[in-house]
Amino acid sequence: MAKTETLTLHFRLEPDQKGLYLTLPFEMPENVERFELSYRYPKNAQNVVDLGLIDPRGEQVGASGSNKLSVFVSETDATPGYIPTSLDAGTWQIMVGAYKVGAEAIDLEYTLRFVFKQGRWLIGDTHCHTNASDGILSRQAIAEHARNQGLDYLIITDHNMPLSPEDTPKVPGLTVIPGMELTLYGGHANFLGSHKPYDGPFFSNDLAGIKAHYECARERGAIVVINHPMNEDLPFTFDLQALPFDLIEIWNGPMRPSNLKAIALWQKMLESGRKIPAIAGSDYHRDELGLGLGVPATIVYAQSASPSDILAALHAGRSYFVYQQKSARLEMRYGNAGIGDSQAWEPEQKLEIKMTGVKAGDVVKLIGPDFTHEFPPVETKGDFEAFFTPQKPGFVRLELWQSLYGILPPMPILISNPIWMD
């Protein structure tokens, strides 16, 4: 259960303050996911006090008059009349509107409740297309489809078409994050987390112009992803050494040879010492046999369901990838470090692996910079637990291999980002 704190503030309105707008400051703590505000006073025909909220930048977050006695705000949702916003630590202000004050002073009591962030695993799709490019579903329809599929978040990445705030769909229980796929003849890249990652047209006929788009996107807070780098039909032919990027998409759509080649490319990057996290996405356009939203899915450990926290976790590599919703789940730790984290290597420290939803015959592989450790095939359906002691600094990541439907050749159905042992 998330940690909460409650603060009570009192404010007195004098009769001579009638008709004034006053403010009551308070401090928003660090790492608040949801803020709830309520107030009470002897409301009657003579006493009417309006409510509003102002953030540390002096911007109005909302104003509800005397219509509502309680409101809430978070980054993903808010009471109607209030704007979903980041709950930045600092001095906020309650607007106290003295609309009517009778012959006697009004004593108001404000109750502030802070719900703090708490890490949780969230499942989503980081790469999909709507009818704003070459998909068939509208943005609203794909968001509803994602939630119906059990996804917690969705990043919409139409070709060369950013997602504006006005066009961002809203579906209860689903975090929709803006993105776009910069689609050029020499390669595709996702820009995740920005409504306007660059200025001007998407195209450029020289590497310098393409690089400028990548750099601008990062400056505006976007995560740059190299998409399906080994795809036979749409390979990434630009010089990866010349372009700035944050993540590499190693699993695009169904597992196939081009994805295995992308995994091998990523492995070489890791072996060279580059801490480049991976990512996976369905590249969804429409439902087809073997293709669907969240196939594969990226499971991320985020501090909240807000776009900023999900993006931060993706950027840090606190994620693993599964073939589909019902695939196995993973917990992996090395001391205090989880997936995507770094910790000093210690000779006796063990890597702890816990999995649920494995099937008989599945094979768990641990992969490091110069080794692959393969556990014996899983004997029974259910849980899998194991320990492993890394022999030297480096990294360890995990793959779960399975023969789908019992007839296809074994292939990865779960891949994790590494834990780093520095």
C-alpha atoms as one frame of an Amber mdcrd trajectory, in Angstrom:
protein
   0.000   0.000   0.000   1.299   3.449  -0.899   2.538   5.711   1.863   0.309
   8.704   2.633   0.561  11.840   4.728  -2.202  14.188   5.834  -1.808  17.862
   6.692  -4.468  20.131   8.192  -4.333  23.906   7.642  -6.564  26.597   9.114
  -7.456  29.966   7.647  -9.654  32.765   8.999 -11.561  35.114   6.718 -12.548
  38.429   8.290 -15.675  40.326   7.190 -13.564  43.126   5.693 -11.892  40.612
   3.336 -15.112  39.960   1.471 -14.559  40.178  -2.289 -10.823  39.459  -2.100
  -8.801  36.591  -3.552  -6.310  35.346  -0.970  -3.802  32.506  -0.958  -2.721
  29.917   1.572   0.769  28.495   0.844   1.855  24.945   1.572   4.804  22.720
   0.719   4.383  19.853  -1.709   6.787  17.063  -0.638   9.014  15.107  -3.001
   7.706  12.055  -4.874   3.977  12.708  -4.574   1.850  10.749  -7.051  -1.589
  12.096  -6.101  -2.659  15.184  -4.167  -6.107  15.442  -2.570  -7.509  18.682
  -1.173 -10.720  19.197   0.754 -12.079  22.025   2.884 -14.959  22.767   5.205
 -16.548  25.788   6.824 -20.046  26.879   7.879 -21.372  27.371   4.356 -24.694
  29.211   4.063 -26.263  32.089   2.185 -23.963  34.561   3.947 -20.739  32.508
   3.766 -19.442  31.286   0.384 -15.719  30.575  -0.175 -14.245  29.586  -3.531
 -11.430  27.097  -4.104  -8.482  27.023  -6.487  -4.937  25.651  -6.734  -1.709
  27.291  -7.937   1.568  25.445  -8.670   5.114  26.568  -7.760   5.495  28.359
 -11.107   2.486  30.516 -10.331   0.324  28.703 -12.890  -3.308  27.954 -12.165
  -3.892  24.214 -11.841  -7.620  24.613 -11.343 -10.460  26.684  -9.964 -13.800
  25.255  -8.918 -15.566  28.149  -7.235 -17.610  26.914  -4.303 -18.997  24.027
  -6.330 -16.638  21.345  -5.020 -15.540  20.752  -1.450 -12.864  18.232  -2.468
 -10.594  17.880  -5.490  -7.596  15.785  -6.548  -4.697  16.203  -8.973  -2.134
  13.795 -10.398   0.005  13.746 -13.523  -2.441  11.452 -15.307  -5.823  12.557
 -13.985  -7.600  15.304 -12.056 -11.000  16.486 -10.896 -12.891  18.206 -13.746
 -11.903  21.850 -13.696  -8.328  20.950 -12.696  -5.427  20.084 -14.987  -3.458
  16.837 -14.668   0.061  17.987 -13.897   3.356  16.938 -12.409   3.267  17.369
  -8.631   6.622  19.092  -8.363   8.037  19.622  -4.903   7.938  23.222  -3.765
   5.609  25.931  -2.530   2.050  25.592  -3.829  -0.884  27.839  -2.972  -4.534
  27.269  -2.221  -6.688  30.031  -3.638  -9.122  31.290  -0.997 -11.869  33.231
  -2.729 -13.868  35.316  -0.239 -17.018  35.539  -2.356 -19.350  36.096   0.580
 -18.435  36.738   4.214 -21.162  37.441   6.776 -20.990  39.665   9.826 -18.679
  37.238  11.609 -15.327  35.757  10.551 -15.258  32.385   8.758 -12.944  29.677
  10.085 -11.898  27.328   7.293 -10.221  23.954   7.674  -8.244  22.559   4.726
  -7.221  18.896   4.666  -4.329  18.013   2.377  -3.577  14.370   1.623  -0.381
  13.344  -0.145  -0.191   9.893  -1.744   3.438   9.039  -2.407   4.880   7.171
  -5.345   5.549   3.485  -4.959   7.338   1.303  -7.480   5.215  -1.110  -9.474
   5.441  -3.222 -12.627   3.438  -1.905 -15.581   2.872  -3.647 -18.902   2.525
  -1.758 -22.156   3.335  -1.351 -25.816   5.994   1.133 -26.919   5.463   1.028
 -30.690   2.130   1.225 -32.518   0.414   3.008 -35.394  -3.041   4.522 -35.905
  -4.955   5.785 -38.924  -2.946   8.991 -38.566  -0.305   7.018 -40.499  -0.713
   3.466 -41.819  -2.702   1.802 -39.019  -6.437   1.208 -39.191  -7.636   2.291
 -35.729  -8.176   5.848 -34.602  -6.118   7.097 -31.685  -9.060   6.783 -29.329
  -9.884   3.305 -30.616  -6.322   2.007 -30.237  -6.183   3.337 -26.676  -9.433
   1.577 -25.816  -8.136  -1.580 -27.507  -4.950  -1.388 -25.418  -6.887  -1.159
 -22.168  -9.159  -4.015 -23.212  -6.002  -6.068 -23.788  -4.955  -5.384 -20.198
  -2.183  -2.911 -20.970  -1.296  -0.209 -18.448   0.397   2.174 -20.865   0.623
   2.825 -24.603   3.079   4.901 -26.633   1.601   5.987 -29.963   4.318   6.256
 -32.626   2.808   7.160 -35.974   5.153   7.607 -38.920   6.523  11.167 -39.048
   3.458  12.460 -37.190   3.817  13.527 -33.547   0.895  13.136 -31.172  -0.393
  16.540 -30.081  -1.817  17.139 -26.603  -5.221  17.811 -28.142  -5.215  14.460
 -29.957  -3.976  12.384 -27.026  -6.762   9.914 -26.173  -8.010   9.459 -22.643
  -9.010   6.035 -21.345  -9.425   5.305 -17.620  -6.642   3.096 -16.319  -4.378
   3.642 -19.329  -1.418   6.017 -19.551  -1.053   7.290 -23.105   2.386   8.679
 -23.949   3.174  10.761 -27.043   5.680   9.479 -29.537   6.424   9.284 -33.234
   8.465   7.113 -35.555  10.906   9.135 -37.628  10.637   7.135 -40.822  13.429
   7.699 -43.330  14.675   5.563 -46.191  17.875   4.790 -44.276  16.237   3.694
 -41.039  13.483   4.241 -38.496  13.733   5.665 -34.989  11.115   6.273 -32.312
  11.073   9.560 -30.422   9.230   8.790 -27.169   7.761  11.368 -24.809   7.563
  14.599 -26.812   4.577  16.191 -28.521   6.908  18.161 -30.813  10.362  16.602
 -30.973  11.738  18.923 -33.687  10.819  21.871 -35.885  10.215  21.842 -39.618
   9.620  18.832 -41.898  10.646  15.312 -40.883  13.025  14.650 -43.759  16.611
  15.481 -44.525  18.866  14.261 -47.303  22.092  14.375 -45.321  23.313  12.813
 -42.090  23.873  16.199 -40.452  20.187  17.106 -40.847  19.068  13.729 -39.551
  21.417  14.032 -36.586  19.986  17.484 -35.839  16.498  15.939 -35.505  17.819
  13.281 -33.116  19.626  15.886 -31.020  16.631  18.238 -30.947  14.335  15.408
 -29.869  16.613  14.580 -26.946  16.917  18.233 -25.966  13.112  18.369 -25.792
  13.003  15.400 -23.453  12.342  12.588 -25.919  13.942   9.158 -25.672  15.482
   8.165 -29.010  15.102   4.493 -29.987  16.773   2.770 -32.934  13.970   0.657
 -34.396  14.210  -2.870 -35.839  17.863  -2.364 -36.837  18.245  -5.746 -38.566
  14.890  -5.873 -40.360  15.407  -7.354 -43.823  12.916  -5.033 -45.513  13.595
  -1.888 -43.453  17.169  -2.158 -42.163  18.878   0.650 -40.277  21.658   1.703
 -42.661  22.684   4.998 -41.047  25.932   5.009 -39.063  24.992   4.151 -35.476
  28.237   5.710 -34.284  27.214   9.058 -35.775  23.719   9.342 -34.301  22.796
   9.927 -30.648  20.318   7.400 -29.244  19.189   6.024 -25.889  17.621   2.606
 -26.535  17.669  -0.086 -29.184  14.575  -2.036 -30.220  15.642  -5.675 -30.151
  12.189  -7.228 -30.404   9.764  -5.916 -33.007   6.569  -7.885 -33.558   6.730
 -11.702 -33.553  10.079 -13.307 -32.710  11.888 -14.026 -35.979  15.447 -14.107
 -37.394  15.741 -10.313 -37.705  14.966  -9.948 -33.998  17.556 -12.592 -33.095
  20.092 -10.614 -35.147  19.079  -7.415 -33.323  19.597  -9.180 -29.984  23.067
 -10.240 -31.157  23.864  -6.648 -32.178  22.754  -5.405 -28.748  24.833  -8.104
 -27.037  27.935  -6.829 -28.839  27.173  -3.302 -27.633  26.896  -4.554 -24.067
  30.113  -6.550 -24.358  31.915  -3.415 -25.543  30.918  -1.690 -22.299  28.076
   0.440 -23.672  25.178   0.581 -21.226  22.484   0.780 -23.897  19.136  -0.555
 -22.624  16.875  -2.484 -24.954  13.174  -2.091 -25.632  10.464  -4.099 -27.398
   7.299  -3.115 -29.246   4.613  -4.704 -31.373   4.787  -2.206 -34.261   1.016
  -2.733 -34.307  -0.989  -1.679 -37.369  -3.955  -4.041 -37.223  -4.989  -7.367
 -35.671  -3.731 -10.311 -37.707  -2.865 -13.932 -37.012   0.143 -13.865 -34.694
   0.167 -10.061 -34.588  -1.486  -7.863 -31.999  -1.175  -4.965 -29.644   1.235
  -5.853 -26.854   2.847  -8.679 -28.859   5.507  -8.303 -27.599   4.986  -6.128
 -24.528   7.465  -4.169 -22.420   7.074  -4.600 -18.657   8.628  -1.672 -16.828
   9.303  -0.986 -13.147   8.126   2.613 -12.675   7.602   4.750  -9.589   4.099
   5.665 -10.774   1.856   5.313 -13.806   2.694   8.848 -14.956   4.264   9.357
 -18.396   7.396  10.871 -16.874   7.982   7.939 -14.515   7.334   5.316 -17.197
   9.712   7.078 -19.586  12.362   7.423 -16.874  12.169   3.696 -16.170  12.415
   2.832 -19.881  15.415   5.133 -20.230  17.113   3.456 -17.259  16.462  -0.046
 -18.622  14.290  -1.120 -15.696  12.291  -3.382 -17.959  11.933  -6.787 -19.522
   9.979  -8.003 -22.527   7.438 -10.776 -22.952   5.846 -12.447 -25.927   2.347
 -11.626 -24.746   0.208 -10.730 -21.736  -0.022 -14.270 -20.380   3.708 -14.953
 -20.633   5.888 -15.597 -17.589   6.849 -12.852 -15.127  10.296 -12.139 -13.711
  11.927 -10.748 -10.580  15.724 -10.624 -10.643  18.021  -9.026  -8.077  21.706
  -8.769  -7.302  21.909  -7.497  -3.760  20.010  -4.203  -3.796  20.110  -3.917
  -7.589  17.184  -4.841  -9.805  16.891  -5.023 -13.573  18.516  -1.947 -15.118
  20.434  -1.058 -11.951  24.162  -1.084 -11.232  25.925  -2.398  -8.153  29.528
  -3.124  -7.284  30.526  -6.720  -7.979  31.213  -8.826  -4.906  32.762 -12.315
  -5.113  30.160 -14.008  -2.903  27.079 -12.038  -3.943  24.425 -14.180  -5.596
  21.999 -13.230  -8.351  18.467 -14.202  -7.293  15.905 -15.201  -9.934  12.194
 -15.670  -9.325   9.754 -16.405 -12.130   6.072 -17.234 -12.316   4.095 -18.671
 -15.197   6.847 -20.864 -16.656   5.985 -24.091 -18.458   7.498 -27.531 -18.410
  10.350 -27.672 -20.893  11.151 -23.959 -20.717  14.845 -23.112 -20.568  16.233
 -20.197 -18.530  19.479 -18.690 -19.809  21.713 -16.156 -18.098  23.926 -14.204
 -20.469  26.952 -12.101 -19.563  29.782 -10.426 -21.435  31.622 -13.714 -22.025
  29.333 -16.521 -20.884  25.933 -18.136 -21.230  24.692 -20.182 -18.291  21.799
 -22.486 -19.134  19.742 -24.030 -16.356  18.228 -27.505 -16.823  14.815 -27.420
 -18.503  11.931 -26.538 -16.204  10.297 -29.742 -14.966   6.833 -28.573 -13.967
   4.533 -25.709 -14.857   4.417 -22.847 -12.350   7.238 -21.114 -10.511  10.984
 -21.117 -11.079  13.601 -19.986  -8.561  17.366 -20.123  -8.852  20.598 -18.501
  -7.715  23.738 -17.727  -9.682  27.073 -16.284  -8.583  28.740 -14.024 -11.202
  32.467 -14.726 -11.207  33.644 -11.228 -12.149  32.381  -7.706 -12.913  30.241
  -7.167 -15.976  26.528  -7.706 -16.458  23.919 -10.443 -16.432  20.700 -10.532
 -18.402  18.086 -13.288 -18.704  16.293 -15.014 -21.540  13.482 -17.561 -21.241
  13.235 -19.917 -24.223  10.106 -21.883 -25.055   8.708 -23.995 -27.847   5.431
 -22.195 -28.521   2.425 -24.479 -28.815   4.840 -27.382 -28.387   5.545 -27.511
 -32.124   7.616 -24.442 -33.024  11.403 -24.362 -32.579  12.462 -22.930 -29.202
  12.735 -19.158 -29.172  12.940 -16.362 -26.575   9.574 -15.515 -25.046  11.048
 -13.317 -22.279  14.168 -11.136 -22.408  15.430  -8.863 -19.662  17.638  -5.829
 -19.627  20.884  -6.386 -17.709  21.824  -5.889 -14.112  25.286  -4.321 -14.088
  28.041  -5.481 -11.711  30.604  -2.697 -11.876
